[in-house]
Amino acid sequence: MNKTKKILTGLKHEEYEHPFDRKALERLESIPFLTKACQWVTSNFYERIYTIQYTGSNLKVTSKNYPKIYEYLDYACKVLDLDRKPDLYIQWGYGINAFTIGAENPIIVLNSGLIDLCSEDEILFVVAHECGHVKSNHMLYHMMAQGINEIINAMPGGTLFAGGLQYALYYWYRMSEFTADRAGLLCCQNKDAVITSFIKMAGLPINEYNNINASSFIEQAENFKMLDDSNMNKVVKWLSIANNSHPWTVMRAAEILNWIKSGEYNRIV
């Protein structure tokens, strides 16, 4: 891997945190006893279950067995000045995807398709995105958001009991993705690689990888934001994504482009 990125020694997650992320998190933290409840539920149930599931089923990557893949994690932690390095696993799957589980002992899981289908800077963007979740201490509420459906399905009247909490958690989860995308860009330090990552995630066929049209995708992202001029479009967007844990790919691209245009990315780097 070409190690030419600027090391951001002393970087604090507050420096690049998306304002929607911070605002939504403050709302969650204002709910009485929610943090303590999340800590108890995740540490006693979800973290154990998911950790056993993924460590028992997938391939652990270390500096000894697959050093080239492990190097992405090692380098991302170095650039972002992340003091605790998560464990790294790979699962079979050809979606360009990765995720993190665990609040006390985070584990990053990469799809094998990410390694096969993406360039070095694209992989570094995705890995650093996951490291950004860890650096921002997102994982406690992430784990609770991932498990909330199980509570709803298991309890009689679970939707009435936990439905409002689910919407609140999912809304914050989506906003936290914007912060993690910023961490990914700060690490890979390649705007073009971020855009091509989103294009591939959005569904570009492999046989078109040599013909990527970034400008048309950027135009699509800008036009998507312009749809907010209509109040009805805002409502439709919200209803369409309310049950999703992640924002739409085009929406993520629009947010990262706006951040770059604001000058904040250049200021930090």
Secondary structure, 3 states (H helix, E strand, C coil): CCCCCCCCCCCCHHHCCCHHHHHHHHHHHCCCCHHHHHHHHHHHHHHHHHHHHHHHHCEEECCCCCHHHHHHHHHHHHHCCCCCCCEEEEECCCCCCEEEECCCCCEEEEEHHHHHHCCHHHHHHHHHHHHHHHHCCCHHHHHHHHHHHHHHHHCCCHHHHHHHHHHHHHHHHHHHHHHHHHHHHHHHCCHHHHHHHHHHHHCCCHHHHHHCCHHHHHHHHHHHHHHHHCHHHHHHHHHHHCCCCCCCHHHHHHHHHHHHHHCHHHHHC
